[in-house]
Amino acid sequence: MKRGLGVGMDLPWRGPYGIVDGRVSARTQQFFQRHGHRFSTLFVSWQPNGKGVPDLADLTAAWDPFLAQVNIPNRTLHQTALNLAGGNYDRTAIIDVTNRLIDRYQMQWVNEDLGSWSVNGRPLPYPQPPPLTPSGVAHCADVCARVDGALNAPLVVEFPGFETPSPWLFGELDAYDAFKRIVDSANVLCTLDTGHLLTWRWLQGHRGAALLEGLDRLPLDRCIEVHCSGTIQTNGRLIDAHHGVLVDAQLELASRLMARCPNLRVVTYEDPKYNDEGELPLAAQESLDQLSARVDQWMAQPEQSTVPTVAVPSPLAQTDAPWEDELQSAFIRDTAFGRRCRAQILSRTARGIGKLTDLYPNAIADWKTKHPKDVKLDGLLVAFLASAAGETWSEFAWAVGGRCIEDAFGRFLSPGSAEHLHACARVLTVYPNPPFQIPDGFRPAPLGWFTVTDLDEPHLYASLGGRLVCGAITPLLVHLLNGQRPEGSEPALAKLTQLGLLSAAL
C-alpha cells in the first residue's frame, strides 16, 4: 500500500451519516462525490445491528453499492465486536463474519480499539480501556494473538480512548507502557489515535507541551495507521467528539508520529460530519486541509520502513479476567460511569422491538407510583441489575449465552404479566431462531413460538412466521394447544394448523 491520506466512516445503522433504510445515506454519498478524490484509503466500521449472530447480508446490502461507487483503492475494516480486552469466550461467530467481509471487499487489515466493548455480553456506552495490570496485559496479548491468527488479514490494534470524567480504570500501569507490552507480546501491528493518546495524557494531568511527550514508550515501529478524529476541550474535559474538527495538539501530534513511525502507511481523517450536500463546516474543512498539507509533507520525505522489533514474550496462555467482574459491578455503582451504563439500557432501541419503556409502560408507571423520587428510573435499573433476573441478562448472547434484556427486565419487573409475555413474543418475532435463552413458558410451534396464560381468561402470545399473534382465546383452543382433542374440535384444529401453531400431522 502506498502512503497517503485516509478517511474513516463509522456508518451507524441510524442517523444521517450512516445507513438509512438499508442503504448508506445520501448525505454520506454526497460527501464522497465531493471529497473522495482526496483519499487513498477508506475504512468502514462494523456496527452491531441486533442481538443475533452478525448477519453478513445486513452489511453487504448496504456496503456493496456504496463501495462500488467510492473510487478509493485501499479498504480496511474497523471492528467493534472482537472485544480484545474482554474475557475468554467463543469469538468464532464474529471472526467468521469478519473473514467473509475481508474476502468480499479485499480489506487490507482489521482495526479495533483495544478495550472492552461489552462485558459478559452487556454493551457498554463507550469502549472502556484495557486492564492496566500485568495479568491484564498478558490476557490482552493472548486475545490479540489468537484473534490475529484467526483472521484472513492482519489485526491492527488501536490505542484506546480515555475520555474523562468517566472512564473505567483497573490497575496502575501507564497506558503507553501497557499498550506497547501488549502489542509487542502479541506480535501485532497497531494504530495510534491522536485523540485517544491525548485523552490519556490529559487524564494523567498533563497539559500544554507535556501532552505530546512520552511517544518513545509507544510501539512506534508497529504503527501503520494514525487516526485523527474531532476532539473538544471544554469544562476541564477532553472529549473524543468525532465531529471532524481537530485541535492544534492533534495536528502537531500527527506530524510527530508521521516523523517517528517508520512503517506508517496511512493517516486517517476519522468520522467527519457534513451537511446534506456533503460539505464540511468551515472549521472541519480547515482541519482536513491542514491535516492534508501535513500528510503531503510526510509523503514528500523518503520512506524509512523497518522490521518491527519482535519481543520474546513468555508463552501466552489464557488467563482469568477478574477485571470483568469489576467492570460488570460498575453497572450498579453510584458513579458517572455507572449512571452512563444504566442510562443506555432505557435509551437503546432494539431493531423491530423498541425501547423497554415502550414495552413496559404499565409496570414502569406502577414502579413510579411506589417510588416517586425515582424520576429518572435509575433506582429501578440498579434494583434490576442487582437482582437474580438482572444477572441473567446478556445482550450479545450469541457470544456468552443468557437472556435478552426484554425478557430479563420483565422477569424482574412484572414476571408472567401481559406486558412481559407480549415483549417476549415480540422479540421472538424478530429473532425466530434466537441466540438467547428461550423465555420461560414458550413452546416451539411449526412456524415459531407460543405460550398460553393459565389465568381465568386465557391469552395466546405467539410469534408465527414473522407475525406477532396475541389475544384472548377460548378454553377449547387451550385444550388443543395442550395436546387434547375434544370431540367436535376439528374446525378449530384446522385453524390452529393454518396459523402454524400446530402440525398437520398431529
N, C-alpha and C positions, 0 to 999 in steps of 0.2 A: 504494500500500500504506500503510495506517495504521501508525503507530509501535506497537511492542509488544515483548513478551517472546516469544522463540522457543525451540525445542528442537531439538537435532540428534542424529541417530541414525546410528552407523556401520554397523549391520546387517551384521556379518561373516557369512560363509557357514557358520561353525561356532560352537558355543557357545550358551549360554542367552540371550544378549542380541541375537542376530541371526536368521539363517534356519536353521530346523531342518526337515529332510525337505521342503525346497522351500517352506516357509511361514514367515512371521515368527513367532517363538516366542510361546508362550502367555504367558510372563513379560512380554515387551515389550507385548503386547496388554493385559495387566492394568495395566501402568504407565499406558497412555493412558486406560484406563477410569477410573482414579483421578485422574489429573493432567492429562489432555488439555485440560480446560476452561481451564487457566491460560495456554495458549499461543496466540498468533495466527499463528505461522509455524512450519513444520516443514521441516528439511532431512533428506534421506536420502542416504546415502553410497554411491556406486557402488564395489563391490569386485570385483576380478578373480575369476573362477570357472573358471580353466583356462588352457590355453596358446593356445587358438584366438582367432579374431576374436570380440570380445564378442557374446554372443547375447542379443538383446532378450527372447526367450522365457523365458530363465532368470530375468530380473528381473521381468518382468510377472507371471509365475505367482505370485511371492511378493508383489509390491508391489500388485497390483490389489485383492485382498481386504483387505489391510491399510489402504491409503489410502482405500478405500471406507468403512471403519469409523471412521477417525480424522477427527473433525469439526473440522479446523483449516483455516481458509480459504486461507492462503498457503503455497505449497510452493516449495522451492528444491532444487537438486541439488548435492551435494558430490562432485566428480570426484576420482579418484585415478590417472588414466591419461593425462591430457593432457601431463604431464611438461614443464611450462612452462620449466624450466631445462635440459631435455635438448637433444640435438643436432638437426641438420636431418635429419628423416626424414618419411616419409609418415604423417600423422595422420588420413588420410581415414576409415579404418575406425572409429576411436574417436569422431571428430566426427559421423559418420553416426549411430551408435547413440545418442550424446548428444542429437542433434537429435530423434530419434524419441522419446526419453524426455521431452524438453522439451515436444513437441507432445502427447504422450499424457496427461501429467499437468499441463500448463499451468504448468510451472516458471517462476518469475519471473526467476531468474538461475542461473548455474552458477559455483560457487565451487571453487577449488583452491589448495592451498598452493603458493607459488612455490618450487619446488625440483626436485631430481632424484629422481623416484620409482623410476626404473630407469636403468641406463646400458648402452647398446648392447644393450638387450633383457634385461639381467640385473636381477632385482629387488633392491632394497636393503632392509635391515632396518628402515629408517625414512627418510622423505623427507629428503634432505640439502639444505642451504642452497644458494642460487644462487652462482655465482662472483662474488666481490666485487672485480671489476676493471672498468675502463672498457669493455673489449671484451665482458666478461661481461654488463654492464648493457645494452649495445647489443644483444647477442644475445637476452637475455631479453625486452627490449622488443619486438624484432622478432617473436619467437614469440608473445608475448601479443597483439600487434596482429593477427597473422594468425589466431590462434585466435578472438579476439573477432569478427573479421569473418566467420568461417565458421559461427558458432553462431547458432541461432534465438532466443537470449536473451543478455543481456549477460554477459560474462565478468567475474567478481569475483575478483580476485587476492588471496590471503591472505598476510599476512606470515608467513614460515616459522619453524619452531622451531629452537632451537639447544641441544638438550639436551646437557648435559655428562655424562661426560667424553669422549664420543666423536663429536662432530660432525665432518664433513669440511669443512675450510675452505680456500678458494682465493682469495687476494687480500687486500688491506689496507684496502679501503673500509669505512666504518662501515655496518652493515646498514640502519640507518634511512635514511641518505643514499642508498644504492644502491636501496632499495625505492622511495623517492619518485621517483628519476630513472626507474626502470623504469615505474612506474605512470603518471607524468605523460607520459613519452615515448610510451607505447603508447596513451594516452588511454583508459584503462580505469578501472573502479571497483575498490574494494578492501575487504577485510575485515581488521580488526585483532584478533588473538587475544591476549588478556591474558597467557595463559601463555607464548605464543611471544615476546611483547615482553619479558617478564621474563627468559626464558632467555637472550636476547641480552645484556641489561644485566648479568645475573649472570655470564655468560661473560666479559664485559669487566672484571669485578672490582668492579662497583658493588654496594653493599649499603644497606639502610635507605632513606632518602628518595631517594637517588640512583637507585634502581631505577625511580622514577616520572618521572625527568627526561628532557628531550630530545624531548618529544612534538611540539614545533613543527617538528622535522625530518621528520616523517611527513606523508604526503598526507592530512591530516585532512579536507579538503573533498571528497575522493573516497571516503571511508569510508561505506559504507551498512550495514555489519554489524560487530558486536563479538562475539567468541566468548569464552566463559568455560567452560573445562573443568577438571576436577580437577587440582591440582598438589601435589606433595610436595617438601618441603625436608628433605633427610636426608644426613648424612655429607658435607657440603660440596657436595652436588649439588642442583640444582633440576630436578625431573623432571616432564614433561608426562604425568601419570598417567592421565588420562581416567577418573576414578573418581567424579566428582561433588562432591568436597569442595574448596571454593575457599579459598585462603589470603587473609588480610586484604589483602595488597598487590594481589591481583586485584580484589577488590571496590572498593578505592579507585581503582585504575586504570580500572575500568569506569566509575565515576562521573565521573572526569576526562574520559574520552573522550566520554561522553554530553553533557557540557557543552561540548565543544570540536569536535565533529564535526557541522557544521550539516546535513548531508544523511543522517544516520544514520536507518535505518528499523527495525532490529531488534537486540536484544541477546539472544544465543542461549546458553542453558544446554546445553552440549555433552556428549553421550555419558555420561549418568549410569549408575550401577549400582544395582540394586534386587533385591528378593527375588522368590520365585515369585508372591507376591500383588501385586507391582507397587509395594511400599512401599519408600521410600528409607531407608537407615540414618539415624540421628538427625543425624549430622554433615552428611550430604548434604542432608537436609531443611532444616536450619538455613541451609546455603549457598543453597539455592534460595529460601527465604523472604527472606533478606537481599538477594539479587540482585533478587527481585521487588519488594521495597519501594523499592529504588533506581530501578528502571525506572518504577515508579508516580510517583515524584517527578519523574523526567525527563519523563514524558508529561504531567504537570501544567503544565509550562513551555510557553510559546508556541513553535511551530515556527520555525526560523530557516534554512530551506533557502536555499542559494545555488547559483550556477552554478559548477562546479569550474573552477579556473584551468587553461587549456589551454597547456601549454608549446609552444614552437616547436622541435621536435626536428630534428636533421639527418635527411635521408632515411634511412629504415630499409632495411637490406639484409641478406641472410643472411650471417652471418659464420662463420668456422671456430670450432670449440669445443675448443680444446686441453685445457681442464679435463676433458673427457670421458675423455681418455687418462689423465690424472692420477687421476681418480676410479676408473676401471677398474683401474688398477695398485694402488690401495689395497686391493683384494681379497686381494693376496698379501703385503702388508706386515705386519710383526710389531707391529701397533698394536691398541689396543682396538677401533677401528672395523673394521680388517681381520679381527680374530677374530670380531666380530659378523657380518660379511658371510659369512664361511666357515661359521660355526656354523649359519646358517639354511639352508644348502644341504642339510645332512643332516637338519634338523628339519622342513623343508617336506614336507607331504603333498599330492601331486598327486591331484586328484579321479579316482577309479576306478583309480589306478595304485599309490599308496602311496609310501613313502619309499625313497630309494636304499639304505638299509641293509636294507630288506625285499627289494629286487630283487637285491642282490649279496652275500648272506651269505658265500658260499664265497670269493669274490675278496677281500672285506674281511678275512675270517679269515686268508687267506694273507698279506695285507699286514701284519696284526698280528704274525704269526709272524716275518716278515722285519724288522719294525720294532717290537720290543716296547715301546719307550719312547713310541711314538705312541699313547698310551692314548685320547686324545680325537679321534684321526684328523685333527688339524689339519695335521700334516705331509703326510698324504695329500691333503688339499684344496689345500694350497699347491702340491704337485707337479702335481696335476691342472690347476689354473688356469694354471700356468706352461707347460703342455705344449701341443703343437700341437693335440691333441684338445680341450683346455680352451678354446683360443682360438675354437673354432667354436661354443661354446655360446651360445645366445640364448633365454631362456625365453619372451619375448614376440616370437617370431619373426614374427608377423603384422605387426609394425611394421618390423623391420630385417633379417629373414632370419636363417638359422643353423640349428643342430641343437638338438634338445631335450636337456635335461640327462641324461635316461636313456641316450640314445644316445652323447652326447659322453663321459660318465663311463665307459661300457662300453668305448668305443674306447680310452680311456686305460688302464683297469684290467685288462680281460680281453677284448680285441678278438676277435670271432668266436666267443666261448665260448657255451655253452648259456645261461648267465645273460644275456649280452649280447643274444643273439637273442630270448630269451624276453621280456626287458624291452622290446625294440623292438616285438615283436608285440603286447605288452600296450598300449603307447602307441598303436599304430595301431588297436587295437580301440576305444579311447576316442575317437580322432581319425581316422576313416576318410578324411577329406579334410584332411590335415594342413597347417597353416600353416608347418611347419618342413620342413627338408630330409629327404627320404625316406632312411631308414637304408641303408647300403651293402648291396647284395645282395638287397634286397627288390624283388619284381616285382609289377606290378598283376595282379589277378585279377578276374573278373566281379563278385565280391562283396567285394573288399577287396585284401589284400596277402599275399604269402608269400615265403619263402625256404627253400631246402633246403641242408643241410650236405653237404659232399662228403667227409666222413670215412668210416671203414670201415663204420660203422653210420649210414646217413643218417637225419636227422631233419627233420621239417617244422615250421616255425614260421609261423603264419598268423593273420591277422585276417580273418574272413569274416562279413559281415552282422552285426557286433556281437558275434561269438563269437570267443573265443581258442581256436585249434586247434593243439596242439603234441604231438609224439610221434614215435616211430620209424616209418619207412616202408620199404617193400621197394624193391629196385632197379627193379622194374617201374614202380612209381609215380614214381620219379625220372625214368625214361625218358619217361614220359607227360608229366610236368610240364616236361620239357625239349623237348617237341615231337616226340618219337619215337613211333611207333605199331607196336610189335611185334605179330606175329600172335597172335591169341587174347586181346588186351588189352581187348576191348570191355566186359566187365563192370566192370573196374577204371576204364575211361574213363568209363563211365556214373556210377560212384560219385563220381569227382572232379568231374564236371559237376554232380551233385546237390549236392555240398558248396559249389559256387560257385568252385572253383579253376580250372575250365576252361569255355570256352564251348561250348554245344551245337552251334554252327556249325562247330567245328573237326573 
